[in-house]
Structures are given as C-alpha cells and as structure tokens.
Amino acid sequence: AKDVLHLDRQAEEYLYLLCFNAKTEAIALYELSHGSACQSICPIRELFQKALFANAVSILLIHNHPTGYAEPSVEDRKVTERVVTAGNILEIPLDDHIIIGEDYYSFREHGMI
C-alpha cells in the first residue's frame, strides 16, 4: 500500500478500504475519506455499504499519518474497535488496520484484532 498509494508522502490523511473475496484475493479498493493534516473521518456505515457492494468476505483498513508517526491515536483505536464490532455482526471481519508513517503499525501484529 505504501508503494502503490504513496501514503508515506501525503500531506493529509487518507483512509482506504481494501475488500477481499473468499480466496483472500483483493477485489475492491475504495478511498473512504481524505482529511486534514491530522485526521480523517471513518464513516462506518459507508464503509460497510462499500464492502457489501463489493461482496467482500473480509476487509482491511489502511490510512496514513502525515506526521510520520505510525502509532495509533486514541481515535484510531476507537474506530478500529467499532469496525471490528460491526464486521463481526455483518460477518465481514476486519483482517487488519494498517497505519502508514515513516514505518507502519499493524493492529493485527500488535494483537489488537
């Protein structure tokens, strides 16, 4: 994602949704929001509308931190929890939420998903 979307070089936050089929093949990529230098909004309802439209079996969130600091904010953690909860209800699990900065942060690798 870093090399394709160039999220490590953006001046504002971008949030993307990557949708997967049952074979774990990427089937859709959506830009969910484009925010300011310090935040973007994660529209949970619109996120799952897109996932359902793509007939996704699972999803992945990717966003950047223009500051270069990839650690999740309190808001990043809250949004991730809400997406996990909604995904479990809709049977479209969140595989991971990755934050791109100078490095990257994976919620899955840190045991948060």
Secondary structure as the mmCIF struct_conf table of DSSP 4:
data_model
#
loop_
_struct_conf.conf_type_id
_struct_conf.id
_struct_conf.beg_label_comp_id
_struct_conf.beg_label_asym_id
_struct_conf.beg_label_seq_id
_struct_conf.end_label_comp_id
_struct_conf.end_label_asym_id
_struct_conf.end_label_seq_id
HELX_RH_AL_P HELX_RH_AL_P1 LYS A 2 LEU A 5
HELX_RH_3T_P HELX_RH_3T_P1 LEU A 7 ARG A 9
BEND BEND1 ALA A 11 GLU A 12
STRN STRN1 TYR A 14 PHE A 20
TURN_TY1_P TURN_TY1_P1 ALA A 22 LYS A 23
BEND BEND2 THR A 24 THR A 24
STRN STRN2 ALA A 26 HIS A 34
BEND BEND3 ALA A 37 CYS A 38
HELX_RH_AL_P HELX_RH_AL_P2 ILE A 44 PHE A 53
TURN_TY1_P TURN_TY1_P2 ALA A 54 ASN A 55
BEND BEND4 VAL A 57 VAL A 57
STRN STRN3 SER A 58 ASN A 64
TURN_TY1_P TURN_TY1_P3 PRO A 66 THR A 67
BEND BEND5 GLY A 68 GLY A 68
BEND BEND6 GLU A 71 GLU A 71
HELX_LH_PP_P HELX_LH_PP_P1 PRO A 72 SER A 73
HELX_RH_AL_P HELX_RH_AL_P3 VAL A 74 LEU A 90
TURN_TY1_P TURN_TY1_P4 GLU A 91 GLU A 91
STRN STRN4 LEU A 94 ILE A 100
BEND BEND7 GLY A 101 ASP A 103
STRN STRN5 TYR A 104 SER A 106
TURN_TY1_P TURN_TY1_P5 PHE A 107 GLY A 111
#
